[in-house]
Amino acid sequence: MRVADGSNTDTWANQQRESDQLRARMTSPKVDESHITLPQPIFQTPAANPSFLSVHGNHFQLNGERVFLSGANQAWVSYGYDFGNRNYQWRGPQLERYLKELQQAGGNSLRIWIHIEGAVTPNFDGNGYVTAPDKEGTFLNEMKTYLRKAQEYNILVFFCLWNGALVKPEDHYKLDGLIKDTRKLQSYIDKALIPWVNAVKGFRSLGGWDIINEPEGQIIPDVQNSEPCFDTRSLKNTGAGFEARTYTAQQLLRFINWQADAIHRADPKSLVSVGTWNVQSNTDAMGKVDFYKDSCLIIAGGRAKGTLDFVQTHSYSHQGSYDSYAPFKHVASDYGHSKPIVIGEFNQVKGAGMDIVDQFAWAYNKGYSGAWTWHARADGSDTDTWANQQRGIRSVKGKNDQSKGGRVHITL
């Protein structure tokens, strides 16, 4: 989500102003739809199939071929209110229309936000402990309904669980409790996350899990620590902490580690990532620190399977230019990763003058494993129109160069 750009020249005031501007567009008015009652569809999870997305070295593979994840961020229809407590009855038709239009444009993948800060899901008790995926018990069936429709359109879905790029006080206390209190975090894992993973792990349209969007939005930068994984001096004056300077690196990494571990234990073939705000926080190259490497996550949380399967970073220009670390200034190998790298958010309007067709071509030809535009809903000023995003997606439609990005058209 476009709330900070990571530029060394950005000021705290500018960061705050940008955040305030985006707060309005991320708070959709809620329509009273309580009078509508529709039957809930009940679907059985399809039988397991060997043709699931997987990681092979520094690229993805599906059906025995290298694949390039070409698509978009949904990221929502109604911010925080798309799933759970029967919300899909009303949001579903719009969400499914975007799946269809993405498929028609030649895309194969989509990133969609779910809990965000816990407004609707999961269900919390009065003490901040999670008791169920949602209050009314419709969440899991809604997930299955959505994934079944995605499978019809040959779209891989990546669920983004939480959002660190924006604080809404009326909801944030729920997420805050999960980050700070391991007992509350474990209640989420036991009562919501593991049941969710078990309910959907048989769908071939499940591409993967994104634990949290831009956790650096609330990290405390410029903290000295004897443990390099928790020392955030490398983030000084980068824009990190743009929304609130609330959590230590250790707290955020533990939060990620525990959930990634739970997902991998429930579904060993699952793919997990974190959507970082800027590549400066997830590379050991260029004088920076990769806070999300396996060793740092395990040191922070102590859970051996709580690591990431691929790298996901976001890239936006500031004052008309990309910073020197941006993916659109580097080939993927410059970052020194042995895992696939997806440019998880980008657009033309914050693209330093690059046309969206050129951005897709760069990602496909320069060693990256995917590119997701921001964002299909296209509300707010820091987004391309959905039509322009589809134009970019169409530019790589049908490509299948196994020496570069790989196959775009997939069959699930």
PyMOL commands that set and color helices and strands:
alter all, ss='L'
color gray80, all
select helices_A, chain A and resi 12-25+88-104+139-152+169-180+182-200+215-218+228-230+233-235+249-266+279-281+294-301+327-329+332-335+356-365+386-394
alter helices_A, ss='H'
color red, helices_A
select strands_A, chain A and resi 54-56+59-62+65-67+69-73+109-116+123-124+130-132+156-163+206-213+272-276+311-314+341-345+370-373+400-401+406-407
alter strands_A, ss='S'
color yellow, strands_A
deselect
rebuild
show_as cartoon
